[in-house]
Amino acid sequence: MRLFRPLVALAGVLTVLLVPAVSHQAAAATPAAPPAPDLQPRGLADPVCVDTALRLTFDGPVRLGDSGQLQVHHADGTLVDNVDLADPGTYQRSIGGALTDYGEVHRWFYEPVVVDGGTVSVHLHYVLDPGQEYYVTMDEGFVRGREGIEDADTWRFRTREGPEPGASELTVDQAGGGDFCTVQGAVDFVPEDNTEDVRVDVAPGMYREIVYVPQTKPHLTVAGGGAGRTVIGYPNNSVLNGDAAMSDVPARQSYCPRRVLPQPDRFNCWRAAFGVDADDFRLEDLTVHNLTPDGGSQAEAFRGNGDRHVLARVAVLSHQDSLRLQGRAFVTDSYVEGDVDFVWGTGGVFVQDSELRSLDVGYVTQIRNAPDGPGNVFVNTRLTRAPSVPDGSVLLGRIDDRFLGSQVAFIDSVMDTHVAPVGWGLTGADCATAEGLRFWEHGSTDLAGAPVDVGERLPCSRQLDAAEAERWRDPATLLDGWDPRRP
């Protein structure tokens, strides 16, 4: 199994000062000890979230050591959590109470310690108890060249009481002003087998975390302060938590729950920055960003795997497989960017009044629905590109010979000239074997509003007539009678 170490920053520089001695012989003075870091949270006067991160801020850039432990203790000395730089086992944690297809707890690889210049952030394995007092100890060398924390009084804090059980409105603020400091903390608070609508309002800020909503927590809305202002992001991907990472893990600990396509979907549910397996989920007014760099493998920003999902006024950012939706979903007034198959899944998914931006040569969609099953319909979308993307280098969609009944329709869409004249692609098949393929289009225009020349489109794609296009403009046609636009 591949193991991962947390990111580190560049080393700081220790300056040794030489001062003259009282005698005629010069002698080197003892180097001044670096100033102690600022520790947060600290003190008992202002209680903090139960899901708070621990932060040490130094006077300059620092690096982690190769070994050493940071431990959190209850006030009575009982050990609560331990981050051990020399133990790869502490680079894993459960998130959202996720269970595999066999009902066993799944554990994600993650970065328990992140260094950003002079700030070291420690993300614990567990949420702390409300209304309790804690202290932190740290080995010398945990942060390279810096002293440890040995006594129980140096770094002490307490947590505040949480919201009332059954609360229908929760707040998240990384600065500490909400019920929780993380989105996952609020999700975890929602009761199992939830039957009531719960709204989670997330304050502006960058929330660097993997978020997972299990099947047992439906009827949840997560709302931010605006796309670009509230950002949930993490460098999760296939190498860290997908097929590449899970291939040697026993099936009981790794197989995805609620698999739509049992064989292809064995491990790929764990690699998203934000994943949802619950029904009746809504995401609005925020950005979800998979921070995996270009070429860093498949890396969904948002993965929705449930019935009646709504994404409204959101930005979904990644490179490969940015937005994956399986089950009935509705996307409106949103922005999605990527390069390879950056909108994909099984459908039915209705997307309206949104922008799909290609960052590189590649494919906008890969939709894998069953024959005669619902796919993806895009209405009033804009297909744009980054300045470096050449003309004719992007396909509207592609599919392989396993899914030749797939459906993708672009209706009344504006397309820049990065869209290739052929429009669509098949892998391992040709039009002679793709009788059930539904690659459809109607009313496509260029950026100036002129009709797109579709004369060179893939022969087994089709231009819908006006009556057909009007029928598919209604979300209820695709979504089996469900239209989220109606109360």
C-alpha positions in Angstrom: 0.0 0.0 0.0 1.3 3.5 -0.9 2.0 5.7 2.1 2.1 9.4 2.2 3.9 12.1 4.2 2.5 15.5 4.9 3.6 18.5 2.9 6.6 20.5 4.3 7.9 23.9 3.6 11.4 25.2 3.2 13.8 25.2 6.2 14.4 28.3 8.1 17.8 29.7 8.8 19.3 29.8 12.3 21.5 32.8 12.7 24.4 32.5 15.2 25.5 35.8 16.7 29.1 36.3 17.9 29.7 38.9 20.6 33.0 40.0 22.2 33.9 38.6 25.5 34.9 40.7 28.5 38.5 39.3 28.3 41.0 39.9 25.5 40.2 36.5 24.1 37.1 36.4 21.8 34.6 33.8 22.6 31.4 32.7 20.9 28.3 33.4 22.9 25.6 30.8 23.2 23.2 31.1 20.3 20.0 32.8 21.3 17.1 30.4 21.4 14.4 30.9 18.8 11.3 32.6 20.2 8.5 30.3 21.3 5.8 29.9 18.7 2.3 31.3 19.0 0.0 28.4 20.0 -3.7 28.3 19.0 -6.1 27.6 20.5 -4.7 28.5 23.9 -6.2 29.5 27.2 -9.4 28.7 29.1 -11.2 32.0 28.8 -12.5 31.5 25.3 -13.7 28.0 24.5 -13.2 26.7 21.0 -14.9 24.3 18.5 -14.7 20.6 19.2 -13.2 20.2 15.6 -10.6 22.9 15.9 -7.2 22.4 14.3 -4.1 23.0 16.4 -1.7 25.6 15.1 1.9 26.7 15.9 3.0 29.9 14.3 6.8 30.5 14.3 8.9 33.5 13.5 9.9 32.2 10.0 9.6 29.2 7.7 10.0 25.8 9.4 10.2 22.1 8.5 8.8 19.0 10.1 11.2 16.5 11.7 11.5 12.9 10.6 10.1 11.6 13.8 8.4 12.9 17.0 4.9 12.9 18.4 2.3 15.6 19.2 -0.2 14.4 21.7 -3.5 15.7 23.0 -4.6 14.8 26.5 -7.7 15.3 28.7 -7.1 17.5 31.7 -6.6 14.4 33.8 -3.8 13.2 31.6 -5.7 10.6 29.6 -4.4 10.4 26.0 -7.0 11.5 23.4 -5.0 11.7 20.1 -1.5 11.1 18.9 0.1 12.3 15.6 3.4 10.4 15.1 5.6 11.6 12.2 7.4 8.2 12.2 4.2 6.1 12.1 2.4 5.9 8.8 -0.7 4.6 10.6 -1.4 8.1 11.9 -1.7 9.3 8.3 -5.1 7.7 8.1 -8.5 8.6 9.6 -12.2 7.8 9.4 -14.3 10.6 7.8 -18.0 10.9 8.2 -18.4 7.4 9.6 -18.0 6.0 6.1 -18.7 2.3 5.8 -17.6 0.2 2.9 -19.9 -2.0 0.8 -19.3 -4.7 3.5 -20.3 -2.5 6.4 -16.7 -2.0 7.7 -15.2 1.4 8.6 -13.3 2.9 5.7 -10.1 5.0 6.5 -8.8 7.7 4.3 -5.2 8.7 3.8 -4.8 12.4 4.7 -2.3 15.0 5.8 -2.5 15.3 9.6 0.2 18.0 9.6 0.4 20.7 7.0 3.2 23.3 7.0 2.6 26.7 5.3 5.7 28.9 5.8 6.0 29.5 9.5 2.6 28.0 10.4 2.2 24.3 11.3 -1.4 23.1 11.3 -2.3 19.8 13.0 -5.6 18.1 12.0 -6.6 15.6 14.6 -8.0 12.1 13.9 -11.0 12.7 16.2 -13.5 15.4 17.1 -13.0 16.4 20.8 -15.7 16.2 23.4 -17.7 19.4 24.1 -17.2 21.3 27.3 -13.9 19.7 28.2 -10.4 20.9 29.0 -7.3 19.6 27.1 -3.6 20.1 27.0 -1.0 19.4 24.3 2.5 18.0 24.4 5.0 17.9 21.6 8.4 16.1 21.2 11.5 18.2 20.6 12.3 17.9 16.9 8.7 17.5 15.8 9.3 20.8 14.2 12.9 20.6 13.1 15.3 22.7 15.3 12.6 23.7 17.7 12.0 22.8 21.3 9.2 20.5 22.4 6.4 21.2 24.9 6.6 18.9 27.9 4.5 20.3 30.7 0.7 20.3 30.9 0.4 24.0 31.4 2.0 25.5 28.3 -0.6 24.6 25.7 -4.0 24.3 27.4 -7.5 25.0 26.1 -11.1 24.0 26.5 -13.9 23.3 24.1 -17.3 24.8 24.2 -20.7 23.1 24.4 -22.1 22.2 21.1 -25.5 23.1 19.6 -28.7 21.5 20.9 -29.3 18.0 19.7 -31.7 18.0 16.7 -30.8 21.6 15.7 -32.0 22.3 12.1 -29.5 25.2 11.5 -25.8 24.9 12.0 -23.0 27.3 11.4 -19.4 26.7 10.4 -16.6 29.2 10.7 -12.9 28.3 10.5 -12.1 31.4 12.5 -14.1 29.9 15.4 -17.2 32.0 15.3 -19.6 29.2 14.4 -20.9 26.0 15.9 -18.1 24.2 14.2 -14.7 25.0 12.6 -15.0 22.5 9.8 -17.8 21.4 7.4 -17.2 17.8 8.3 -17.8 18.7 12.0 -21.3 20.0 11.1 -22.0 16.9 8.9 -21.0 14.6 11.7 -23.4 16.4 14.1 -26.4 15.6 11.9 -28.1 12.5 13.5 -28.0 9.1 11.8 -31.1 8.2 9.7 -32.0 11.9 9.6 -35.5 12.7 8.5 -35.6 16.5 8.9 -34.2 19.3 6.7 -30.9 20.5 8.2 -29.1 23.6 6.8 -25.3 24.2 7.3 -24.2 27.8 6.7 -20.4 28.0 6.0 -18.7 31.4 6.5 -16.3 32.8 3.9 -12.8 31.2 4.1 -10.7 28.4 2.8 -11.7 25.0 4.4 -8.9 22.6 3.6 -10.6 19.3 4.3 -12.1 16.1 2.8 -15.9 16.2 3.3 -18.0 13.1 3.2 -21.8 12.8 3.7 -22.9 9.1 4.3 -26.2 7.5 3.1 -27.6 7.9 6.6 -27.7 11.7 6.5 -30.2 12.8 3.9 -32.1 16.2 3.8 -28.9 18.3 4.2 -28.1 21.7 2.7 -24.6 23.0 2.7 -24.5 26.7 1.8 -21.6 29.1 1.6 -21.1 32.9 1.5 -20.7 32.9 -2.3 -18.6 31.0 -4.8 -15.0 32.3 -4.5 -15.6 33.5 -0.9 -16.4 30.1 0.7 -14.0 27.4 -0.6 -13.8 23.8 0.4 -10.7 22.2 -1.0 -8.3 19.3 -0.7 -5.6 17.5 -2.8 -7.5 14.2 -2.8 -7.1 11.9 -5.8 -6.8 8.3 -7.1 -3.2 8.0 -6.0 -4.0 9.1 -2.5 -7.4 7.4 -2.0 -8.6 5.8 -5.2 -7.8 2.8 -7.3 -4.1 3.2 -7.1 -4.2 3.4 -3.3 -6.8 0.8 -2.6 -5.7 -2.0 -5.0 -3.9 -3.9 -2.2 -6.5 -3.2 0.5 -8.9 -6.0 1.3 -12.3 -5.6 -0.3 -14.1 -5.5 3.0 -12.2 -2.3 3.9 -12.1 -0.6 0.5 -15.1 -1.4 -1.7 -17.4 1.6 -2.3 -20.9 1.7 -0.8 -24.0 2.2 -3.0 -22.2 1.3 -6.2 -24.1 2.1 -9.4 -21.6 0.3 -11.6 -20.3 -2.5 -9.4 -17.1 -3.3 -11.2 -15.8 0.1 -12.3 -16.9 1.7 -9.1 -15.0 -0.5 -6.6 -12.7 2.2 -5.2 -13.3 5.5 -7.0 -15.8 6.9 -4.4 -13.0 7.8 -2.0 -11.0 10.2 -4.1 -13.2 13.3 -4.2 -12.7 16.5 -2.2 -16.4 16.5 -1.3 -18.4 13.3 -1.6 -22.1 12.6 -0.9 -23.8 9.3 -0.8 -27.0 10.6 0.8 -30.3 11.5 -0.9 -31.9 14.9 -0.9 -28.7 16.9 -0.8 -28.3 20.6 -1.8 -25.0 22.5 -2.3 -25.1 26.3 -2.9 -23.1 29.5 -3.1 -19.6 28.1 -2.6 -16.6 26.6 -4.4 -15.4 23.0 -4.2 -11.8 22.8 -5.4 -9.7 19.6 -5.7 -6.2 20.9 -5.1 -4.5 18.1 -7.0 -2.2 19.6 -9.6 -2.6 19.0 -13.4 -1.5 15.5 -14.2 -2.0 14.3 -10.6 -4.5 11.6 -11.6 -8.3 11.4 -11.4 -9.5 13.8 -8.8 -13.2 14.7 -8.4 -13.9 18.0 -6.7 -17.6 17.1 -6.1 -19.0 13.6 -6.2 -22.8 13.2 -5.8 -24.1 9.6 -5.5 -27.7 9.8 -4.5 -31.2 10.9 -5.5 -32.4 14.5 -5.9 -29.2 16.4 -5.6 -29.2 20.1 -6.4 -26.1 22.3 -7.0 -26.9 26.0 -7.3 -24.5 28.9 -7.9 -21.4 26.7 -7.2 -18.0 26.5 -8.8 -16.5 23.1 -9.2 -12.7 23.1 -9.9 -10.3 20.3 -10.8 -8.6 18.9 -13.8 -9.7 15.3 -14.4 -13.2 14.1 -13.5 -14.1 17.4 -11.7 -17.8 16.9 -11.3 -19.3 13.4 -11.0 -23.0 12.9 -10.5 -24.8 9.5 -10.2 -28.5 9.5 -9.7 -31.0 12.3 -10.4 -29.3 15.7 -10.1 -30.0 19.3 -11.1 -27.2 21.9 -11.6 -28.0 25.6 -12.2 -26.2 28.9 -12.5 -22.8 27.2 -11.8 -19.3 26.9 -13.2 -17.3 23.7 -13.8 -13.7 23.6 -15.1 -11.3 20.8 -16.0 -9.8 19.0 -19.0 -10.4 15.2 -19.1 -14.0 14.0 -18.6 -14.6 16.8 -16.3 -18.4 16.2 -16.2 -19.1 12.5 -15.8 -21.2 9.9 -14.1 -24.4 7.9 -14.8 -27.3 10.4 -14.9 -29.8 11.6 -15.1 -28.4 15.0 -14.6 -29.9 18.2 -15.9 -27.5 21.2 -16.2 -28.8 24.7 -17.0 -27.5 28.3 -17.3 -24.0 27.2 -16.5 -20.4 27.5 -17.8 -18.1 24.5 -18.7 -14.6 25.7 -19.1 -11.9 23.5 -20.7 -8.4 24.0 -19.2 -6.6 21.8 -21.7 -7.0 19.5 -24.7 -9.5 16.8 -23.7 -13.2 16.0 -23.2 -16.0 17.8 -21.6 -18.2 14.7 -20.7 -18.1 11.0 -20.2 -21.6 9.8 -19.3 -22.0 6.1 -18.5 -25.7 5.4 -18.3 -27.5 2.1 -19.1 -29.2 1.6 -22.4 -32.4 3.7 -22.4 -31.5 5.1 -19.0 -31.3 8.8 -18.4 -28.0 10.6 -19.1 -27.0 14.3 -19.0 -28.8 17.1 -20.7 -27.2 20.6 -20.9 -29.5 23.6 -21.6 -28.3 27.2 -22.1 -24.7 26.3 -21.2 -21.5 28.1 -22.3 -18.5 26.0 -23.3 -15.5 28.2 -22.9 -11.7 27.6 -22.7 -8.5 28.7 -21.1 -6.4 30.9 -23.5 -3.9 28.1 -24.1 -6.5 25.6 -25.4 -6.2 25.3 -29.2 -9.1 25.4 -31.7 -10.6 22.0 -32.4 -9.0 20.2 -29.5 -11.9 19.4 -27.2 -14.8 16.9 -27.7 -18.2 17.5 -26.2 -18.2 13.9 -25.0 -16.6 10.5 -25.4 -17.6 6.9 -24.4 -16.2 3.4 -24.7 -17.7 0.2 -26.0 -19.1 -0.7 -22.5 -21.6 2.1 -22.5 -22.9 2.6 -26.1 -26.4 3.4 -24.9 -25.2 6.7 -23.3 -27.1 9.9 -23.5 -25.6 13.4 -23.7 -27.6 16.4 -25.1 -26.5 20.0 -25.6 -29.4 22.3 -26.3 -29.2 26.0 -26.9 -25.5 26.0 -25.9 -22.8 28.5 -26.8 -19.5 27.0 -27.9 -16.1 28.5 -28.5 -14.0 27.1 -31.4 -12.0 24.8 -29.1 -14.9 22.3 -29.7 -13.7 20.0 -32.5 -15.9 19.8 -35.7 -16.5 16.1 -35.1 -17.9 17.0 -31.7 -18.0 13.5 -30.2 -15.7 10.4 -29.8 -16.0 6.6 -29.4 -13.3 4.4 -27.9 -13.1 0.8 -29.0 -16.2 1.1 -31.1 -17.6 2.8 -34.2 -21.0 4.0 -35.3 -21.8 0.6 -36.8 -22.0 -0.9 -33.3 -23.5 2.1 -31.5 -27.1 2.0 -32.6 -28.3 3.0 -29.1 -26.0 5.9 -28.7 -27.7 9.2 -27.9 -25.2 12.0 -28.6 -27.6 14.8 -29.3 -27.4 18.6 -30.1 -29.8 21.4 -30.9 -29.3 25.1 -31.5 -25.6 25.3 -30.9 -24.1 28.8 -31.5 -20.6 30.3 -31.5 -19.6 33.1 -29.2 -21.0 35.7 -31.6 -24.4 34.0 -31.7 -24.0 32.4 -35.2 -25.1 28.8 -35.7 -22.2 26.3 -35.3 -21.4 24.3 -38.4 -22.4 20.7 -37.5 -21.7 19.2 -40.9 -18.7 17.2 -39.7 -20.2 15.8 -36.5 -19.8 12.1 -35.6 -22.2 10.3 -38.0 -24.1 8.5 -35.2 -24.7 11.7 -33.3 -27.9 13.5 -34.1 -29.4 17.0 -34.3 -32.7 17.2 -32.5 -35.6 18.9 -34.2 -37.5 21.8 -32.5 -40.2 19.6 -30.9 -37.7 17.2 -29.5 -35.6 20.0 -28.1 -38.6 21.6 -26.4 -39.4 18.3 -24.7 -35.9 17.9 -23.3 -35.7 21.5 -22.1 -38.0 20.4 -19.3 -36.0 18.8 -16.4 -39.0 16.5 -15.6 -38.5 14.7 -18.9 -35.1 13.5 -17.9 -35.6 13.3 -14.2 -38.6 11.0 -14.1 -41.1 13.8 -13.3 -38.9 15.6 -10.8 -38.5 19.3 -11.5 -36.5 21.2 -8.8 -37.6 24.5 -10.2 -41.1 23.9 -8.9 -42.0 24.1 -5.2 
